Amino acid sequence: MSVFSKNLRYLRESRGLKLDEFEFLGIKKGTMSNYELGNTEPKLSLLCEISKFFRISIDDFLLKDIEAEKIIPVVTETAPPETANN
């Protein structure tokens, strides 16, 4: 299992989302499952969309164990854009 797949599963489960709740991004349930199992990886453009959805940098998504390092996604929708990375 890759760092990406582990992070994807962790972020999805931590938000209480099901595999089929990503169709708005064009990701079918089976495809999402394959991403989480590490069988396949998304194209860069889709990775960007997934990263934006979870409010996690692509670097963190691909290189860090988000759960172990307790990386917190960019705060809430009410946070002003200029303070989102603080």
N, C-alpha and C positions, 0 to 999 in steps of 0.2 A: 504494500500500500504506500503510495507516494504521500509526501507532505501535503500536496494539494488535495488529494482525495480525503485524507484524514481531516483536514481543516474544513472542507466542504461539508462533510458529514456532521462534524461537530457544530458548525454554525447553523446548519439546517435544523438539527435536533434541538439545539439550545433555544431556537426561536419557535419550537413546536410546529414546524412545517413538515408537510408530507412530501414525498417524492413527486407527486403529480401537481404540486402547487407552483411549478416553475414553467408551466406552459406559456405564460405571458412573455417569457423570454425565448420561447420557441424550443424549450427543452422538454422532451417527452419523458414520462416516468422511467422507461427502460434506459434511456440515455443518461438520465440523472443517476440511476443506479450504477451504470457502468462507470461514470465519473467517480462515484464514491468508492467503488470497488477497485479502482485503479486500472480498469481494463482499457479505458480510452481517456483522452483528454480533450477539452474543448479547444476550438480555434481561438486565436488571440482576441479577435473581436468579441467573441462570446465570453471569454475569460474577463475581459474588461467590464462587460455588462454584469456578470456575476459579482465581480469585485465591487462595483458601484452599489449593487443591491445590498450587499452585506456591509458596505462601508468599511472595507478593509483594503489596504494598499495591495497591489499585485505582488510586490516584494514580500510582504508579510504572508500573503496567501501561499506563495510558492516556496518560501525559504524558512519560515518559522513555524514551530508547533504552537499555534494560537492558544490552544487549551492549556498547555504546560506553562507557557510564558505569560498567561493571563492577559493577552492583548485584548484591549477593549475596542470594539468598533467605534468609529467616530460617533460622537454623542447623538443627541436627538434631533428631530427635524426643527426644533425651536432654536437650536444654537445658530448664531450668526455664522455665515460662511468663513469669515476671517478668523474665528476662534475654533473652528471645527477640528483642527489638528493640534490644539493645545491640550 
